[in-house]
Amino acid sequence: MKTSKKTCIIYFLLVLGYGCNSTPNKNTELNSEATWSDDSKTSEETGAEPYATCLWPKVGLRDNPGRKDAKYITTIYFGEKVEFLDEKQIADDDKEYIKVKLSDGNEGWVYKHLFAIGGKLGIVNGQRELYKRPDIMTYVGEKLEPMDMVVIFDGEQDGWNEVVSLKKEKKGWIQGQANIIQNELDVKLGILYWRAMEEGGDKKYELLENIMDNPNFKKSKLIEEVSKALYGNPGSEEAFYIDELDQFQNLPSNKLGITSKTVNVVDEPSTSSEEVLFQVEKGDICDIIEQSSSLEEVNGNTDRWYKINFNGKVGWVFGHHTSKKRN
């Protein structure tokens, strides 16, 4: 009986020791998972493809995390969708970086904060209330405005979707996906629109004009917003001009229409030109031969000069009086 009792005690101690040893292993696994936790959603959590969308105008892709001793590879632009390679790393600057792959095959590291992992890019067509959480009591007056670009994540709460905007200036929850356009044509227009709006001076207007002249965007429901940015907003002194543009909206990029009653066509692209070659009238359509490389102010209006051909006659006309007019 003594031997049997001793055997039982030894067996009990062995079982107890095994159970104690297994507990730290579980804790170790939990701590390992916690090291990678953050406020982003992984592709496994969302069920989405492992892609990330650039939310900043320009982001540098580098061969190593961080900036110290990291070689620049190329630039990623707002709206670009890159493959997230499911690798993250904290660099010497204490910021978290992710490894991505571009459509051209380039791989490298980017600052995670500048991207949204998962979700789909969309453009807002009308005002939408933005909530801090998926609860109607958390509305504090902030709204998404027309032409805001957002990454919208699949609903995690009934009837609610999480969104984040360009530069993460707006983020929160919306009820449903109404007024969020996600078709490819309009999203591409929106990306080009915001790339233009982030530029200044001549470059901004040049890029907006490129959108207006692109025949692929003529049928987009958002092209009017581009027109407003380029020519003026409704209710402004220039709003009447948008109506005048209707007759010229299908003109190819190498033509322009005259929008003022009578316009002088001169021999040189300058206000100092004294020779009027001929005149054109409102509604006339002219071929564009070339345009001036810089803007000039004439009677308080800043615009380019265009060299035109009208019925075989050639000369320069100031853009303010044409369908190429700037704001």
LINGI-V488787 format. One record per residue. RES is the residue in three letters. PHI is phi in whole degrees, -180 to 180 (* if undefined). Layout:
# LINGI-V488787
{{RES	PHI} {RES	PHI}}
This chain:
# LINGI-V488787
{{MET	*} {LYS	-64} {THR	-66} {SER	-65} {LYS	-66} {LYS	-64} {THR	-64} {CYS	-64} {ILE	-64} {ILE	-63} {TYR	-61} {PHE	-63} {LEU	-66} {LEU	-64} {VAL	-62} {LEU	-62} {GLY	-64} {TYR	-63} {GLY	-64} {CYS	-68} {ASN	-68} {SER	-76} {THR	-64} {PRO	-60} {ASN	-62} {LYS	-66} {ASN	-64} {THR	-61} {GLU	-64} {LEU	-64} {ASN	-64} {SER	-64} {GLU	-67} {ALA	-64} {THR	-57} {TRP	-95} {SER	-71} {ASP	-158} {ASP	-88} {SER	-91} {LYS	-103} {THR	-80} {SER	-63} {GLU	-69} {GLU	-70} {THR	-90} {GLY	77} {ALA	-90} {GLU	-65} {PRO	-77} {TYR	-119} {ALA	-131} {THR	-112} {CYS	-72} {LEU	-107} {TRP	-115} {PRO	-54} {LYS	-145} {VAL	-134} {GLY	-85} {LEU	-95} {ARG	-126} {ASP	-79} {ASN	-140} {PRO	-63} {GLY	82} {ARG	-113} {LYS	-71} {ASP	59} {ALA	-104} {LYS	-90} {TYR	-68} {ILE	-106} {THR	-165} {THR	-107} {ILE	-105} {TYR	-109} {PHE	-52} {GLY	92} {GLU	-69} {LYS	-103} {VAL	-121} {GLU	-81} {PHE	-86} {LEU	-88} {ASP	62} {GLU	-123} {LYS	-129} {GLN	-157} {ILE	-86} {ALA	-91} {ASP	-63} {ASP	-86} {ASP	66} {LYS	-106} {GLU	-92} {TYR	-120} {ILE	-124} {LYS	-95} {VAL	-134} {LYS	-127} {LEU	-86} {SER	-64} {ASP	-89} {GLY	96} {ASN	-63} {GLU	-120} {GLY	179} {TRP	-116} {VAL	-136} {TYR	-70} {LYS	-58} {HIS	-59} {LEU	-87} {PHE	-132} {ALA	-113} {ILE	-91} {GLY	83} {GLY	76} {LYS	-130} {LEU	-78} {GLY	-145} {ILE	-128} {VAL	-82} {ASN	-120} {GLY	122} {GLN	-70} {ARG	-136} {GLU	-70} {LEU	-114} {TYR	-110} {LYS	-67} {ARG	-140} {PRO	-73} {ASP	-156} {ILE	-63} {MET	-81} {THR	-102} {TYR	-77} {VAL	-122} {GLY	99} {GLU	-81} {LYS	-135} {LEU	-85} {GLU	-107} {PRO	-53} {MET	80} {ASP	-65} {MET	-97} {VAL	-138} {VAL	-95} {ILE	-113} {PHE	-96} {ASP	-58} {GLY	-61} {GLU	-106} {GLN	-126} {ASP	-56} {GLY	80} {TRP	-120} {ASN	-136} {GLU	-86} {VAL	-136} {VAL	-144} {SER	-104} {LEU	-51} {LYS	61} {LYS	58} {GLU	-69} {LYS	-131} {LYS	-154} {GLY	161} {TRP	-128} {ILE	-124} {GLN	-89} {GLY	72} {GLN	-119} {ALA	-59} {ASN	70} {ILE	-108} {ILE	-86} {GLN	-126} {ASN	-72} {GLU	-60} {LEU	-60} {ASP	-69} {VAL	-65} {LYS	-65} {LEU	-61} {GLY	-62} {ILE	-62} {LEU	-65} {TYR	-60} {TRP	-75} {ARG	-64} {ALA	-68} {MET	-67} {GLU	-81} {GLU	-89} {GLY	-125} {GLY	60} {ASP	-59} {LYS	-61} {LYS	-59} {TYR	-70} {GLU	-63} {LEU	-69} {LEU	-66} {GLU	-63} {ASN	-61} {ILE	-66} {MET	-62} {ASP	-83} {ASN	-74} {PRO	-62} {ASN	-67} {PHE	-98} {LYS	-60} {LYS	-95} {SER	-68} {LYS	-70} {LEU	-102} {ILE	-63} {GLU	-65} {GLU	-66} {VAL	-66} {SER	-62} {LYS	-64} {ALA	-65} {LEU	-87} {TYR	-114} {GLY	131} {ASN	-95} {PRO	-56} {GLY	91} {SER	-84} {GLU	-66} {GLU	-101} {ALA	-61} {PHE	-60} {TYR	-68} {ILE	-62} {ASP	-64} {GLU	-66} {LEU	-74} {ASP	-54} {GLN	-71} {PHE	-112} {GLN	-65} {ASN	-101} {LEU	-69} {PRO	-68} {SER	-66} {ASN	-94} {LYS	-133} {LEU	-142} {GLY	-111} {ILE	-89} {THR	-111} {SER	-99} {LYS	-59} {THR	-138} {VAL	-125} {ASN	-80} {VAL	-111} {VAL	-111} {ASP	-84} {GLU	-135} {PRO	-79} {SER	-161} {THR	-70} {SER	-82} {SER	-67} {GLU	-103} {GLU	-101} {VAL	-90} {LEU	-79} {PHE	-169} {GLN	-124} {VAL	-121} {GLU	-114} {LYS	-55} {GLY	99} {ASP	-66} {ILE	-115} {CYS	-123} {ASP	-84} {ILE	-92} {ILE	-91} {GLU	-161} {GLN	-137} {SER	-68} {SER	-81} {SER	-135} {LEU	-86} {GLU	-139} {GLU	-96} {VAL	-130} {ASN	53} {GLY	84} {ASN	-110} {THR	-104} {ASP	-163} {ARG	-95} {TRP	-101} {TYR	-124} {LYS	-87} {ILE	-122} {ASN	-123} {PHE	-125} {ASN	52} {GLY	88} {LYS	-100} {VAL	-120} {GLY	-177} {TRP	-109} {VAL	-128} {PHE	-79} {GLY	-60} {HIS	-59} {HIS	-97} {THR	-131} {SER	-70} {LYS	-92} {LYS	-53} {ARG	-95} {ASN	-71}}
